[in-house]
Amino acid sequence: MKKFKGLRSLGMGAAVATLAASTLFAGAGTAQAASVCPGSRIDRISLDTGWVDLYYSNGENCVVTTSRTPGVRLHMSAWLEVLGGTKVSDTGYYSYYAGPVSLYAAGTCVRFGGHVGVTGDNSDWGHCG
């Protein structure tokens, strides 16, 4: 592995309600990240601070990077490259996930990667065809 999206309280009742809602939303953020790419997950890069998933559907590859600490704003990226072709990326400060980024790559190889905070990694060329 290589090194490299506020809550306010207006009283005790509001703080408890806010905490409960943020817990539900944090779980939804992780599920939401998984649903932003169509198709099936075909690969994952695990990071200390999150993970980078590659999805595939009908020639379309899609990448999303998800944080292990939803709700905490961190510098994140997700990128995808087609062998001999285009590279797309999404980089910024996010609380839940970076991406999705997608490219059509039927009949060729791709590589992908991303980072969350200070931890990032990328795949070798693969998923050819």
JOFENMO-V586856 format. One record per residue. PHI is phi as a letter, one per 20 degrees, with the letter a starting at -180 (* if undefined). OMEGA is omega in whole degrees, 0 to 359 (* if undefined). Layout:
phi={PHI | PHI}
omega={OMEGA | OMEGA}
This chain:
phi={* | e | e | a | * | * | e | c | d | d | q | f | f | f | f | f | f | f | f | f | f | f | f | f | f | f | f | f | f | f | f | f | f | f | e | f | d | f | n | d | f | d | a | b | d | e | d | f | d | r | b | c | d | d | d | b | b | l | n | e | d | b | c | c | d | c | e | f | c | g | n | e | f | c | f | c | b | b | b | b | c | e | g | m | b | f | c | c | b | c | c | r | e | c | e | c | b | d | n | f | c | b | b | e | b | f | n | b | e | c | c | b | a | r | b | c | m | e | d | b | a | b | e | e | f | a | l | e | p}
omega={180 | 178 | 178 | * | * | 177 | 175 | 179 | 178 | 182 | 184 | 180 | 179 | 180 | 179 | 179 | 179 | 179 | 179 | 180 | 181 | 177 | 177 | 181 | 179 | 176 | 179 | 179 | 179 | 178 | 180 | 179 | 180 | 184 | 181 | 176 | 177 | 174 | 183 | 175 | 181 | 178 | 178 | 170 | 178 | 177 | 174 | 186 | 181 | 178 | 180 | 183 | 175 | 179 | 179 | 175 | 174 | 178 | 181 | 174 | 183 | 181 | 173 | 177 | 185 | 180 | 173 | 179 | 182 | 180 | 178 | 184 | 182 | 173 | 185 | 174 | 172 | 179 | 183 | 181 | 176 | 180 | 180 | 185 | 189 | 170 | 177 | 179 | 173 | 182 | 178 | 177 | 184 | 180 | 184 | 182 | 173 | 183 | 8 | 170 | 183 | 177 | 173 | 185 | 178 | 177 | 178 | 182 | 176 | 165 | 185 | 178 | 179 | 176 | 174 | 183 | 185 | 183 | 178 | 178 | 177 | 179 | 167 | 174 | 181 | 181 | 183 | 175 | *}
